[in-house]
Amino acid sequence: MVLKRAIHPMPEFVWQALVEANLVDKYRRRPPYQQNDYIGWIVRGNREETRQKRLQQMLCELAAGEKYMSMEYHAR
């Protein structure tokens, strides 16, 4: 059985936050599944404050480079 994830388009507010935080390159260096998971997780937030909290978590994790959705991450 092959499971496929839905592909989530990049929302403008997420892209803008990456640009403003100078994290576009760090985002693009993450594997495609991580990029997609972050976007899906952020946009599934029902309330704006939830989406913003998740966005901030993603930005912090990208900046530090050691986490992926609160899990340990080590780039190859």
Biopython code that builds the backbone (N, CA, C, O; Angstrom):
import numpy as np
from Bio.PDB.StructureBuilder import StructureBuilder

atoms = [
    (1, "MET", "N", (0.850, -1.180, 0.000)),
    (1, "MET", "CA", (0.000, 0.000, 0.000)),
    (1, "MET", "C", (0.894, 1.241, 0.000)),
    (1, "MET", "O", (1.824, 1.345, 0.801)),
    (2, "VAL", "N", (0.612, 2.157, -0.883)),
    (2, "VAL", "CA", (1.355, 3.405, -0.970)),
    (2, "VAL", "C", (0.465, 4.532, -0.456)),
    (2, "VAL", "O", (-0.637, 4.754, -0.960)),
    (3, "LEU", "N", (0.956, 5.225, 0.538)),
    (3, "LEU", "CA", (0.218, 6.368, 1.063)),
    (3, "LEU", "C", (0.834, 7.637, 0.498)),
    (3, "LEU", "O", (2.056, 7.779, 0.451)),
    (4, "LYS", "N", (0.008, 8.527, 0.084)),
    (4, "LYS", "CA", (0.493, 9.805, -0.433)),
    (4, "LYS", "C", (-0.085, 10.924, 0.405)),
    (4, "LYS", "O", (-1.243, 10.883, 0.819)),
    (5, "ARG", "N", (0.733, 11.912, 0.643)),
    (5, "ARG", "CA", (0.292, 13.090, 1.389)),
    (5, "ARG", "C", (-0.278, 14.108, 0.417)),
    (5, "ARG", "O", (0.161, 14.207, -0.729)),
    (6, "ALA", "N", (-1.248, 14.852, 0.883)),
    (6, "ALA", "CA", (-1.756, 15.971, 0.092)),
    (6, "ALA", "C", (-0.654, 17.017, -0.005)),
    (6, "ALA", "O", (0.059, 17.261, 0.968)),
    (7, "ILE", "N", (-0.514, 17.627, -1.160)),
    (7, "ILE", "CA", (0.477, 18.678, -1.348)),
    (7, "ILE", "C", (-0.183, 20.011, -1.005)),
    (7, "ILE", "O", (-1.219, 20.367, -1.567)),
    (8, "HIS", "N", (0.425, 20.735, -0.082)),
    (8, "HIS", "CA", (-0.132, 21.997, 0.386)),
    (8, "HIS", "C", (0.569, 23.168, -0.297)),
    (8, "HIS", "O", (1.793, 23.277, -0.219)),
    (9, "PRO", "N", (-0.175, 24.037, -0.960)),
    (9, "PRO", "CA", (0.448, 25.214, -1.576)),
    (9, "PRO", "C", (0.913, 26.196, -0.502)),
    (9, "PRO", "O", (0.332, 26.290, 0.580)),
    (10, "MET", "N", (1.964, 26.912, -0.833)),
    (10, "MET", "CA", (2.541, 27.885, 0.095)),
    (10, "MET", "C", (1.634, 29.103, 0.215)),
    (10, "MET", "O", (1.439, 29.812, -0.772)),
    (11, "PRO", "N", (1.071, 29.371, 1.404)),
    (11, "PRO", "CA", (0.268, 30.587, 1.594)),
    (11, "PRO", "C", (1.170, 31.829, 1.587)),
    (11, "PRO", "O", (2.325, 31.775, 2.012)),
    (12, "GLU", "N", (0.636, 32.911, 1.111)),
    (12, "GLU", "CA", (1.404, 34.153, 1.035)),
    (12, "GLU", "C", (1.917, 34.588, 2.408)),
    (12, "GLU", "O", (3.050, 35.058, 2.512)),
    (13, "PHE", "N", (1.115, 34.445, 3.461)),
    (13, "PHE", "CA", (1.553, 34.907, 4.782)),
    (13, "PHE", "C", (2.724, 34.083, 5.305)),
    (13, "PHE", "O", (3.560, 34.606, 6.042)),
    (14, "VAL", "N", (2.798, 32.817, 4.943)),
    (14, "VAL", "CA", (3.931, 31.980, 5.363)),
    (14, "VAL", "C", (5.181, 32.390, 4.582)),
    (14, "VAL", "O", (6.257, 32.555, 5.157)),
    (15, "TRP", "N", (5.025, 32.551, 3.275)),
    (15, "TRP", "CA", (6.153, 32.969, 2.447)),
    (15, "TRP", "C", (6.707, 34.313, 2.938)),
    (15, "TRP", "O", (7.920, 34.485, 3.062)),
    (16, "GLN", "N", (5.820, 35.245, 3.210)),
    (16, "GLN", "CA", (6.246, 36.569, 3.678)),
    (16, "GLN", "C", (7.017, 36.462, 4.989)),
    (16, "GLN", "O", (8.022, 37.147, 5.179)),
    (17, "ALA", "N", (6.551, 35.608, 5.887)),
    (17, "ALA", "CA", (7.236, 35.429, 7.171)),
    (17, "ALA", "C", (8.633, 34.827, 6.965)),
    (17, "ALA", "O", (9.582, 35.228, 7.638)),
    (18, "LEU", "N", (8.760, 33.878, 6.049)),
    (18, "LEU", "CA", (10.072, 33.293, 5.751)),
    (18, "LEU", "C", (11.026, 34.341, 5.183)),
    (18, "LEU", "O", (12.197, 34.394, 5.557)),
    (19, "VAL", "N", (10.513, 35.170, 4.279)),
    (19, "VAL", "CA", (11.333, 36.224, 3.681)),
    (19, "VAL", "C", (11.770, 37.219, 4.748)),
    (19, "VAL", "O", (12.952, 37.548, 4.848)),
    (20, "GLU", "N", (10.825, 37.696, 5.541)),
    (20, "GLU", "CA", (11.130, 38.690, 6.566)),
    (20, "GLU", "C", (12.112, 38.164, 7.612)),
    (20, "GLU", "O", (12.921, 38.926, 8.142)),
    (21, "ALA", "N", (12.043, 36.868, 7.908)),
    (21, "ALA", "CA", (12.945, 36.270, 8.902)),
    (21, "ALA", "C", (14.253, 35.791, 8.264)),
    (21, "ALA", "O", (15.122, 35.253, 8.951)),
    (22, "ASN", "N", (14.387, 35.987, 6.960)),
    (22, "ASN", "CA", (15.581, 35.560, 6.227)),
    (22, "ASN", "C", (15.820, 34.055, 6.383)),
    (22, "ASN", "O", (16.950, 33.613, 6.591)),
    (23, "LEU", "N", (14.738, 33.279, 6.280)),
    (23, "LEU", "CA", (14.824, 31.833, 6.476)),
    (23, "LEU", "C", (14.430, 31.026, 5.239)),
    (23, "LEU", "O", (14.234, 29.814, 5.331)),
    (24, "VAL", "N", (14.313, 31.675, 4.102)),
    (24, "VAL", "CA", (13.902, 30.965, 2.879)),
    (24, "VAL", "C", (14.886, 29.850, 2.554)),
    (24, "VAL", "O", (14.464, 28.734, 2.253)),
    (25, "ASP", "N", (16.186, 30.123, 2.606)),
    (25, "ASP", "CA", (17.182, 29.092, 2.283)),
    (25, "ASP", "C", (17.117, 27.920, 3.251)),
    (25, "ASP", "O", (17.202, 26.766, 2.828)),
    (26, "LYS", "N", (16.967, 28.195, 4.539)),
    (26, "LYS", "CA", (16.869, 27.107, 5.510)),
    (26, "LYS", "C", (15.604, 26.281, 5.277)),
    (26, "LYS", "O", (15.623, 25.058, 5.418)),
    (27, "TYR", "N", (14.523, 26.943, 4.924)),
    (27, "TYR", "CA", (13.282, 26.231, 4.611)),
    (27, "TYR", "C", (13.498, 25.330, 3.395)),
    (27, "TYR", "O", (13.109, 24.162, 3.413)),
    (28, "ARG", "N", (14.105, 25.858, 2.357)),
    (28, "ARG", "CA", (14.303, 25.092, 1.115)),
    (28, "ARG", "C", (15.297, 23.943, 1.289)),
    (28, "ARG", "O", (15.270, 22.985, 0.516)),
    (29, "ARG", "N", (16.168, 24.026, 2.286)),
    (29, "ARG", "CA", (17.113, 22.932, 2.531)),
    (29, "ARG", "C", (16.468, 21.760, 3.259)),
    (29, "ARG", "O", (17.034, 20.669, 3.308)),
    (30, "ARG", "N", (15.294, 21.982, 3.818)),
    (30, "ARG", "CA", (14.590, 20.877, 4.469)),
    (30, "ARG", "C", (14.019, 19.948, 3.394)),
    (30, "ARG", "O", (13.720, 20.394, 2.286)),
    (31, "PRO", "N", (13.866, 18.658, 3.717)),
    (31, "PRO", "CA", (13.281, 17.727, 2.747)),
    (31, "PRO", "C", (11.867, 18.183, 2.354)),
    (31, "PRO", "O", (11.166, 18.802, 3.155)),
    (32, "PRO", "N", (11.459, 17.877, 1.131)),
    (32, "PRO", "CA", (10.125, 18.299, 0.672)),
    (32, "PRO", "C", (8.987, 17.860, 1.596)),
    (32, "PRO", "O", (8.024, 18.605, 1.779)),
    (33, "TYR", "N", (9.083, 16.665, 2.180)),
    (33, "TYR", "CA", (7.993, 16.229, 3.061)),
    (33, "TYR", "C", (7.896, 17.133, 4.286)),
    (33, "TYR", "O", (6.795, 17.393, 4.770)),
    (34, "GLN", "N", (9.031, 17.618, 4.797)),
    (34, "GLN", "CA", (8.991, 18.517, 5.947)),
    (34, "GLN", "C", (8.400, 19.865, 5.555)),
    (34, "GLN", "O", (7.593, 20.424, 6.297)),
    (35, "GLN", "N", (8.784, 20.383, 4.420)),
    (35, "GLN", "CA", (8.213, 21.641, 3.945)),
    (35, "GLN", "C", (6.691, 21.510, 3.859)),
    (35, "GLN", "O", (5.951, 22.369, 4.340)),
    (36, "ASN", "N", (6.243, 20.428, 3.244)),
    (36, "ASN", "CA", (4.816, 20.203, 3.061)),
    (36, "ASN", "C", (4.101, 20.002, 4.401)),
    (36, "ASN", "O", (3.006, 20.524, 4.610)),
    (37, "ASP", "N", (4.721, 19.247, 5.300)),
    (37, "ASP", "CA", (4.109, 19.015, 6.617)),
    (37, "ASP", "C", (3.945, 20.317, 7.389)),
    (37, "ASP", "O", (2.901, 20.554, 7.996)),
    (38, "TYR", "N", (4.966, 21.156, 7.367)),
    (38, "TYR", "CA", (4.865, 22.438, 8.059)),
    (38, "TYR", "C", (3.690, 23.254, 7.519)),
    (38, "TYR", "O", (2.892, 23.782, 8.293)),
    (39, "ILE", "N", (3.584, 23.357, 6.200)),
    (39, "ILE", "CA", (2.509, 24.158, 5.599)),
    (39, "ILE", "C", (1.149, 23.594, 5.970)),
    (39, "ILE", "O", (0.260, 24.332, 6.393)),
    (40, "GLY", "N", (0.985, 22.289, 5.814)),
    (40, "GLY", "CA", (-0.294, 21.660, 6.155)),
    (40, "GLY", "C", (-0.662, 21.870, 7.609)),
    (40, "GLY", "O", (-1.816, 22.159, 7.929)),
    (41, "TRP", "N", (0.302, 21.728, 8.477)),
    (41, "TRP", "CA", (0.081, 21.886, 9.917)),
    (41, "TRP", "C", (-0.331, 23.316, 10.236)),
    (41, "TRP", "O", (-1.247, 23.537, 11.028)),
    (42, "ILE", "N", (0.335, 24.279, 9.630)),
    (42, "ILE", "CA", (0.014, 25.683, 9.889)),
    (42, "ILE", "C", (-1.390, 26.014, 9.396)),
    (42, "ILE", "O", (-2.184, 26.586, 10.143)),
    (43, "VAL", "N", (-1.706, 25.667, 8.165)),
    (43, "VAL", "CA", (-3.001, 26.073, 7.593)),
    (43, "VAL", "C", (-4.178, 25.304, 8.167)),
    (43, "VAL", "O", (-5.316, 25.755, 8.040)),
    (44, "ARG", "N", (-3.943, 24.159, 8.793)),
    (44, "ARG", "CA", (-5.045, 23.427, 9.422)),
    (44, "ARG", "C", (-5.491, 24.045, 10.739)),
    (44, "ARG", "O", (-6.517, 23.645, 11.289)),
    (45, "GLY", "N", (-4.746, 25.003, 11.249)),
    (45, "GLY", "CA", (-5.171, 25.670, 12.474)),
    (45, "GLY", "C", (-6.506, 26.368, 12.250)),
    (45, "GLY", "O", (-6.662, 27.103, 11.275)),
    (46, "ASN", "N", (-7.457, 26.151, 13.127)),
    (46, "ASN", "CA", (-8.789, 26.729, 12.950)),
    (46, "ASN", "C", (-8.835, 28.221, 13.250)),
    (46, "ASN", "O", (-9.575, 28.970, 12.612)),
    (47, "ARG", "N", (-8.046, 28.640, 14.215)),
    (47, "ARG", "CA", (-8.054, 30.054, 14.607)),
    (47, "ARG", "C", (-6.780, 30.726, 14.124)),
    (47, "ARG", "O", (-5.733, 30.089, 14.008)),
    (48, "GLU", "N", (-6.879, 31.999, 13.848)),
    (48, "GLU", "CA", (-5.726, 32.765, 13.391)),
    (48, "GLU", "C", (-4.587, 32.706, 14.412)),
    (48, "GLU", "O", (-3.421, 32.593, 14.034)),
    (49, "GLU", "N", (-4.915, 32.779, 15.684)),
    (49, "GLU", "CA", (-3.852, 32.735, 16.686)),
    (49, "GLU", "C", (-3.140, 31.378, 16.692)),
    (49, "GLU", "O", (-1.944, 31.313, 16.980)),
    (50, "THR", "N", (-3.854, 30.306, 16.381)),
    (50, "THR", "CA", (-3.229, 28.987, 16.281)),
    (50, "THR", "C", (-2.296, 28.944, 15.078)),
    (50, "THR", "O", (-1.175, 28.447, 15.185)),
    (51, "ARG", "N", (-2.738, 29.453, 13.949)),
    (51, "ARG", "CA", (-1.892, 29.482, 12.750)),
    (51, "ARG", "C", (-0.637, 30.311, 13.004)),
    (51, "ARG", "O", (0.456, 29.923, 12.592)),
    (52, "GLN", "N", (-0.785, 31.435, 13.672)),
    (52, "GLN", "CA", (0.371, 32.283, 13.957)),
    (52, "GLN", "C", (1.334, 31.614, 14.940)),
    (52, "GLN", "O", (2.551, 31.733, 14.791)),
    (53, "LYS", "N", (0.807, 30.925, 15.925)),
    (53, "LYS", "CA", (1.648, 30.207, 16.886)),
    (53, "LYS", "C", (2.447, 29.117, 16.173)),
    (53, "LYS", "O", (3.640, 28.951, 16.427)),
    (54, "ARG", "N", (1.794, 28.386, 15.291)),
    (54, "ARG", "CA", (2.470, 27.331, 14.545)),
    (54, "ARG", "C", (3.507, 27.913, 13.584)),
    (54, "ARG", "O", (4.589, 27.351, 13.420)),
    (55, "LEU", "N", (3.180, 29.021, 12.961)),
    (55, "LEU", "CA", (4.123, 29.695, 12.074)),
    (55, "LEU", "C", (5.371, 30.102, 12.855)),
    (55, "LEU", "O", (6.490, 29.886, 12.390)),
    (56, "GLN", "N", (5.187, 30.685, 14.025)),
    (56, "GLN", "CA", (6.322, 31.101, 14.843)),
    (56, "GLN", "C", (7.169, 29.900, 15.272)),
    (56, "GLN", "O", (8.396, 29.991, 15.327)),
    (57, "GLN", "N", (6.525, 28.791, 15.570)),
    (57, "GLN", "CA", (7.272, 27.586, 15.938)),
    (57, "GLN", "C", (8.125, 27.127, 14.759)),
    (57, "GLN", "O", (9.294, 26.785, 14.935)),
    (58, "MET", "N", (7.541, 27.116, 13.549)),
    (58, "MET", "CA", (8.299, 26.722, 12.375)),
    (58, "MET", "C", (9.505, 27.637, 12.176)),
    (58, "MET", "O", (10.613, 27.165, 11.920)),
    (59, "LEU", "N", (9.287, 28.945, 12.296)),
    (59, "LEU", "CA", (10.383, 29.893, 12.103)),
    (59, "LEU", "C", (11.497, 29.666, 13.132)),
    (59, "LEU", "O", (12.676, 29.699, 12.781)),
    (60, "CYS", "N", (11.140, 29.441, 14.369)),
    (60, "CYS", "CA", (12.134, 29.191, 15.419)),
    (60, "CYS", "C", (12.904, 27.897, 15.150)),
    (60, "CYS", "O", (14.122, 27.846, 15.316)),
    (61, "GLU", "N", (12.188, 26.863, 14.736)),
    (61, "GLU", "CA", (12.838, 25.591, 14.455)),
    (61, "GLU", "C", (13.769, 25.705, 13.253)),
    (61, "GLU", "O", (14.859, 25.133, 13.263)),
    (62, "LEU", "N", (13.361, 26.425, 12.230)),
    (62, "LEU", "CA", (14.236, 26.621, 11.074)),
    (62, "LEU", "C", (15.474, 27.419, 11.459)),
    (62, "LEU", "O", (16.583, 27.090, 11.037)),
    (63, "ALA", "N", (15.293, 28.453, 12.248)),
    (63, "ALA", "CA", (16.418, 29.297, 12.650)),
    (63, "ALA", "C", (17.434, 28.502, 13.460)),
    (63, "ALA", "O", (18.640, 28.638, 13.255)),
    (64, "ALA", "N", (16.951, 27.676, 14.375)),
    (64, "ALA", "CA", (17.843, 26.889, 15.226)),
    (64, "ALA", "C", (18.424, 25.693, 14.476)),
    (64, "ALA", "O", (19.562, 25.293, 14.723)),
    (65, "GLY", "N", (17.641, 25.125, 13.559)),
    (65, "GLY", "CA", (18.109, 24.011, 12.751)),
    (65, "GLY", "C", (18.155, 22.669, 13.429)),
    (65, "GLY", "O", (18.696, 21.721, 12.859)),
    (66, "GLU", "N", (17.608, 22.542, 14.632)),
    (66, "GLU", "CA", (17.730, 21.299, 15.389)),
    (66, "GLU", "C", (16.410, 20.570, 15.614)),
    (66, "GLU", "O", (16.395, 19.479, 16.184)),
    (67, "LYS", "N", (15.310, 21.158, 15.176)),
    (67, "LYS", "CA", (13.993, 20.558, 15.423)),
    (67, "LYS", "C", (13.179, 20.535, 14.140)),
    (67, "LYS", "O", (13.392, 21.324, 13.219)),
    (68, "TYR", "N", (12.241, 19.601, 14.118)),
    (68, "TYR", "CA", (11.235, 19.514, 13.058)),
    (68, "TYR", "C", (9.940, 19.146, 13.757)),
    (68, "TYR", "O", (9.769, 18.009, 14.197)),
    (69, "MET", "N", (9.044, 20.085, 13.859)),
    (69, "MET", "CA", (7.751, 19.892, 14.521)),
    (69, "MET", "C", (7.953, 19.306, 15.924)),
    (69, "MET", "O", (7.314, 18.325, 16.305)),
    (70, "SER", "N", (8.838, 19.920, 16.660)),
    (70, "SER", "CA", (9.185, 19.574, 18.052)),
    (70, "SER", "C", (9.979, 18.276, 18.196)),
    (70, "SER", "O", (10.226, 17.835, 19.319)),
    (71, "MET", "N", (10.379, 17.664, 17.100)),
    (71, "MET", "CA", (11.190, 16.439, 17.157)),
    (71, "MET", "C", (12.629, 16.802, 16.798)),
    (71, "MET", "O", (12.872, 17.766, 16.072)),
    (72, "GLU", "N", (13.565, 16.032, 17.307)),
    (72, "GLU", "CA", (14.967, 16.239, 16.967)),
    (72, "GLU", "C", (15.152, 16.114, 15.464)),
    (72, "GLU", "O", (14.555, 15.248, 14.826)),
    (73, "TYR", "N", (15.983, 16.986, 14.902)),
    (73, "TYR", "CA", (16.283, 16.948, 13.483)),
    (73, "TYR", "C", (17.760, 17.233, 13.278)),
    (73, "TYR", "O", (18.308, 18.184, 13.835)),
    (74, "HIS", "N", (18.392, 16.394, 12.471)),
    (74, "HIS", "CA", (19.798, 16.577, 12.133)),
    (74, "HIS", "C", (19.921, 16.507, 10.621)),
    (74, "HIS", "O", (19.666, 15.467, 10.014)),
    (75, "ALA", "N", (20.310, 17.617, 10.024)),
    (75, "ALA", "CA", (20.458, 17.667, 8.580)),
    (75, "ALA", "C", (21.556, 16.715, 8.125)),
    (75, "ALA", "O", (22.559, 16.515, 8.811)),
    (76, "ARG", "N", (21.338, 16.139, 6.955)),
    (76, "ARG", "CA", (22.346, 15.221, 6.405)),
    (76, "ARG", "C", (23.350, 15.962, 5.590)),
    (76, "ARG", "O", (24.274, 15.356, 5.048)),
]
sb = StructureBuilder()
sb.init_structure("model")
sb.init_model(0)
sb.init_chain("A")
sb.init_seg("    ")
for serial, (resi, resn, name, xyz) in enumerate(atoms, 1):
    if name == "N":
        sb.init_residue(resn, " ", resi, " ")
    sb.init_atom(name, np.array(xyz, "f"), 0.0, 1.0, " ", f" {name:<3s}", serial, name[0])
structure = sb.get_structure()
